[in-house]
Amino acid sequence: MKYILLLLPIIFTSIANAQSKASIAGRLIDKEYNDEPLAFGNVLIKGTTIGTTSDIDGVYSFENLNEGNYTLVYSFVGYETQELEVALEAGKKVSIDVDMVASAAALDEVVITSNTRKKTESALLLEQKNAIEIKQNIGIEELSRKGVSDVASAVIKTTGISKQEGSNTIYVRGLGDRYNSTSLNGLPISSNDPEKKNISLDLFSTDIVEYIAIDKVYGPKISGDFAGGNVDITSIDHKGKGMFDISLGTNLGANTMDKFNAFKLQDGPNKFGFSSYGVPNNPLSGYNFQNSLAPVKEKPLGSAIGLKAGRSFKIGEEGSLNLFATASFDNGFEYRDGINQSVNAQGAKLKSFNQERFAYNTNTTGMFNANYRINTNHKIAYNFLMVNSSSQTRDAYHGFIRDIAEEDNGLIQRNTYVQNTLMIHQLLGNHKLSDKFNFDWAASYNKVEGDMPDRSQNTLKYSDTRGGYLFAQNTITDNHRYYQNLIEDELAANLAISYKLNEDEDGNSKGKVSLGYNGRFKKRDFEAIQFNFRIAGSQLNSVVDPDNLDAFLNQNNYNNGWFGIESFAGLTPQTYDGEQIIHAGFASLEYSLSDKLSAMAGLRFEKVEQTVSWRTQLDASGKSNTFNRNEFLPSILLKYELNEKQNLRFAASKTYTLPQFKERALFIYEDVTEVKVGNPDLYPSQNYNVDLKWELFPKNSELLSFTAFGKYILDPINEITLASSTNDISFINTGDSGYVYGAEIEVRKDIFNFDEEYSNKLSAGLNASYMQTHQDLDSDKIRKETNYNTNLTHDTSSFTGASDFLLNADVSYIKDFKNDANIMATLAYSYNSDKLYALGVETKGNLVDKSVGTLDFILKTKLNKNLGIDFTIKNILNPAIERVQENASENITVMSYKRGAFFRLGLEYKL
């Protein structure tokens, strides 16, 4: 008892002291990014060593402070430093929320990091944690660590996404091009390829990227033409002092080393990827083609150059103007050889080749943006982007051609050059009308021109008796020159107004109501013309040199009657035109049902009209086809915060999938071993989607998440082979329904941190997806709804393009030194299992792309704050890329080749 009495004064003194103490708490709010929390901001009590950092929710606090007057200093790199006076009373708690605004006169380190907060992996994980939506973000820091130089390579590093080897098609959860969408700053981007819905993401250099957001879960602000995912590219918004950056690089492919002195390309195309030639004058009355058929030798050593510049200006008391521009050019060479063939249901060869390919690709990118902040409430931005890409291939197919060269003595030479130019203009505005009302608007104009000027093809066979190659001619199209042009214009507009609901007792808004409109107005004009060379019968035994066909195909021999020139309909080209108009309105409600449970419910209505008209060799009279749809698209998302570090999320929605112009136009796209033809009877699919996700954020740079998902699709669209005796492929609603279900896991972990003063750590990341796809196939449905009388080989199948298993893994070591020097090494591995390419018919087996795994090594160093060097090896394992036809009797390899490893060395200098 006496000890208790002795302790009482101590206890009462402690209680009195506690009651006399004061505290401060609050949040840092990022006014540059829609009032999001600002994590990792610094808060210091001036004149002391007492300081703290805001957490991932922007919250900071000081406890056990004495009564009195204090000055708090709030700072973050690239943002204006603020000082606030506060008077504390004993036993009281003061709450101070601070709006943080970007500085127009930032420190030098802002130039280096260029708005670090949005680009760091930890900052993007913070955004992912706090958002109601289920999304994945990739920033510049992660792109750099993984040695990614274009958006396509970035996207396939994320969970559940793969790319079809040898093409630019991206698959999200097993769903291909038609199920996905692409946008830039929230505005749609037109496709550069008549065969694709989405633009090739490898056209976009990461030099223009602030971060990439991948939505695999539908929300009311996203276009309803959605089932797999939406990729939104946010362009760079430079903030800070003036900067200038120059980079140089060179690259070499392992396969091209063996052909270094014998690398063959076609004559004509400009080496920078810009060309201006096209259909010659009077092509039917003389041999007036300007480009030679003889190959041109090149040294296959690639190069790259890039320039970046940016600066911020302060305007008045509150305004600022941020300017950024970049221009880059890179090129590269590839060589490969391997099997490429088509066979029937019994395995008999239709065409069977060893294909040799020489390829040269260029990419020129230019971007300018201006972001004008009138004040903290009003911002306007202008973005301009130009991307010009070119692809040049010279293919030689040696082997079997049925009815032409059945002793493996055939040779088809095809020279193809494609130039695609994309021009984008965007104007965007954000306006805080009051504490509760926000108004956002955006408009864009996209123009795409895709040009294939002068593709040439010649078919030859070797004659032992004549001792050389002869022209082969089974049909007039065996030897031709082909010209194709696509122009697409698209206008788009977004309008959205949001209203913050009343605040709770802690001063936080209970939610938000949003209303909006989206409009898309797209028009496509496509035309193509082919000039066929009819070789005179008397000249079919004349020996020709495959590398000097100009010796035969020239004006003199045309005058002598050795060959004639014909086309489908004189100088009238084959055409198809497409027009698509979409008006959409949406409404959404975000609401905090409790401290832990939040919800977003949305409804979107879309009125869709699509018209396709054509005049082609399959229908010379010309026809058109129109469909109109009214789509009501509900969605709901729920987020439950299990604790400060864990979330549980649920989402459900209805969407649809539109056919593309080229899928509905009765036009033939011919390759050497396959032909694709449009189907005017194709119509949209309906999709029902559900997701359940658990996520854990152990630290601000770490993540563990697990997602289960499912999709039910009505009237799914597939590519099918039309007949067993050919390799013609079309696009068909192949059954009444299908479904997809699967699971995804993602892990990001700091394994070791060897040094507290300087970053010296080993980290790893892994994401994997397992999925099953199933669809019922109905041959009667196809015969009833189309003009194709075909019998599918199987009654059920997986979806085309769907891999059961996807894996991405990487290990990185990062070491910082004094004077801003560092070194970063990453080993990255990707794997996808077998996936269906096209459905078989009439007992002909399905075409299946076999599994493939790739390994890359990336080494990046900074010697000081100005100079950096990087070295990359891509495709180290050099796996075989294979496609098989799964006939009943056996699997037959119809395509097989190896791309070889690729080496790149780069130098970067920053002023």
ZAFITI-645625 format. One record per residue (C-alpha): x, y, z. Coordinates in steps of 0.5 Angstrom, whole numbers, plus 500, padded with zeros to 3 digits. Example, Ala and Ser with C-alpha at 12.3 -4.5 7.8 and 13.67 -1.06 7.14 Angstrom:
BEGIN
525491516527498514
***
This chain:
BEGIN
500500500506505502509504495502505492502512496509513494507512486501517486505523486509521480502518476499525478505529475505524469497526467498533469504533464500529458494534459499540458502537452499539445499536438499538431496533425494534418494532411499535405494536399497536392494541388497539381494532381486533383487534390490527391494526398502528397506523400513523402513531403517534409514538415519541419518545426523551424529553429529546431531539429524536430521534423517528420514526413507525410505518410502515403495518405499525406498525413503528418503529426507532431505529439507531446509539444509544449504550449507556445508559438511555432513556425512550421515549414512544409517542403517537397522537391519541385513544390513551393516551400511554405511557412505557417505560424501556429499557436498551441494551447496546453491539452489542445490538438491543432489540425492544419491541412496544407495545399502544396503547389508546384514551384516555377523556380525549382531546384536543380534536382527537379531537372534530374527527376522531372517531377519525381513524385508521379514517376517513382514506383512508390508514388504510383503504388500510393496512387494505386492504394488510394484509388477506388478503381482497380488499376496498375500504373507504370512510371519512368523509374520502373521503365528505366529500371527494366530497360524499357524504351517503348510503351508496348514493352512496358505494358507487357511487363504488367500482370496478365498482359502479353504480346503476340510475337512477330506482331504488335497485338497486345493481349489482356487476360487472353483477349486480343486487339478488338477487346482493348483500347488505347488513349493519350491523356484520356483521349482516344488514339486512332490506329495506324494499321488498317488491320488493327483497332489499336495503334502499335504501342511500340511507336511510342517512345518512353521519352514522352511518357510521365506514366502509363495507367492500365485499367483492366476493370471497367469504369463509367468514364471509359469507352464501353468498347472494352473487355480486356483493358484500356492503356492510357498514356500520360504525357510528360508535364515538366516542372522546374528549372530549364533542362536540356538532355541529349542521348546517343545510342547504337544497336546490333542484332546477333543474327545480323552479324552473319549477314553484315556484308550481305544484308539486303533491302529493297530500293526506294525507301528513305533511310529515315523512314520518310518517302514520297513516291507512290503509283507511277504515271501511266502504269498500265501503258508502260513500265514506269515504276521508278524503284528497282527490283534489285536489292540494295546492300546495307550495313546492319548497324542501328543508331539512335539520337534523342533530344529533350528540353523543358523549362518553367516560367512564373507568370504573375503571382499565381500563374506558371507556364511549363514547356517541354519538347522532345525529338528522337530518331532510332532505327534497327535491323533484324535478320531471321530464317526458318519454316513458314508453310501452310498444310491441309487437314491431311498434312499435305503441303500447300506452300512450304518454305524456308523463309529468309527475312531482312528487316529495317525499322525506323521510328521518329517521334516529336512532342511538344506540350505547354501546361499553363496554370492560370492559378491554383483553380484553373489549368489549360494544357496543349499537347502535340505529338507526331510519330512516324514509323517505317518498316521495310522487309525483304523476304525470300521464300524458298521451297514448295508451291503447289501446282507451280514448284512441287520439287521444292524449287520455288522462290517467292520474293516479296519487298514490303515497305510501310510508312505510318504517320500519326499526328495528334493535337489535344487541348485540355482544361481543368477548372475548380469552380468552387470548393465543391465543383470541378469542371474538366474538358478535353478535345482532340484531333487525330490524323493517321496516314498509313502508306504501303507504296510499291510492295513487289512480289515475284514468283520463280522456279528453278529449272535444272534443264535451263540451269537457272530461275524462270518466272512462274505463273499460275495466276496473273497475281503471282508477279505484281506491284501493290500500292495501299493508302489509309487516311483516318481522321478522328475528333473526340471530346470529353466533358465532365463536371463533379460535385463533392458531397458534404464533409464528415466530422473529420472534414473529409468529403463523403464522396463525389458525383460526376456527370459527363459526355464523351463523343467520338467521330471517326472517318476512314478512307482506304484504297489499294491498287495492284498491277499484275504482270502477265508474262508472255508464254514464250518468255516463261522459259527465259532464265532470269537473275532473282537479284536483277529482275530489272533485266527482264521487267523493263520498258524495252521488254514491255515494248517487245511484248514479253509481258503485259500489265493489268489491274483489277479495274483499270486505274480505279482502286479497290476501296473501303470507307468507314464512318463511326459516330459514338455519343456517350453520357455517363454518371457516377457516384463515389461514396464513403459508406464508412471509414473503411468501405467506399463505393463507386456506382456508374451508368454509361449510355452509348449510341453507336453508329458504324457504316462500312462501304466497299468496292473490291475485287470480291464485290465490284458493284460496291455495297455498304453495311450499317448497324446502330446500337444503343448500349446501357452499361452499368458498373460498380466498384467496392473498396474495403480497407482491411487496415492501413496496409490492406485493401479488398476490392470488388468490381462488376460491369457490362460492356460490349465489343465492336467489330472493326472497319476492316473486319466488316469490309469485303476486302482481301489482305494477302500475305504469302502463306495466308489470306484474310478477308472481311465479313460484312455480317459480323456484329458486336459481342456483349461482355459481363465482367467481374473482379475480386482483388486483395492487396497488401502494401508492406512498405511504400515500395512493396506490394503483394496482390491477388486478383480473381476475375471472370468474363462471360461473353455473348456472340464472341468473335474469332478468326477462323480458317474458311476452308481446309484446302486454303489458308484463307482466314475471316472474322466470325461470330463463332458461337453463342457464348464463351467465358474467361476466368483466372487469377493474377498475383503480383509481388514487389519486394525489397530483398536487402538494403545494405546501406542507410546513407546511400541507396544500396539495395537488391529488389525483385518483382514478380507477376503471374496470371493463370487463366482458362478460356472456353467457348462453344463453337456452332457451325450452324450459326455460322452458316445461318448468319453468314455466306460461309458454308463451313464446318468447324473442326471442334465444338469447343475451344479456347479464345484466340490469343489466350495463353493459360499462363503468363509470367514476368519476373525481375531482379534489380540491384541499385547502388548510389554513390556520391556526386549523383553517381549510381549503377543499376542492373536488372535481369528481367524474364517473361514467359507465356504458354501456348495460345490459339492463333486461328480456329480450324475447319473441315477437320483441319487442326487449329493453329497454335502459337507455342510457349516462349520465354525471353530473358533481358539484361539491363545495365544503367550507370550515371558517372555524375549528375550529367553523364550516363551510360547504359548497356542492354542485351535483349532476348538472351535465351533466343527461343524458337518462335513456333506455330503448329497446326494441330491436325488429328494425325499429328501436330505440324510445325507451320512456322518456326524461326529465331530472332537472335539476341540484340545488343544496345549501347547508349550515352546520355548527357544532361545539362
***
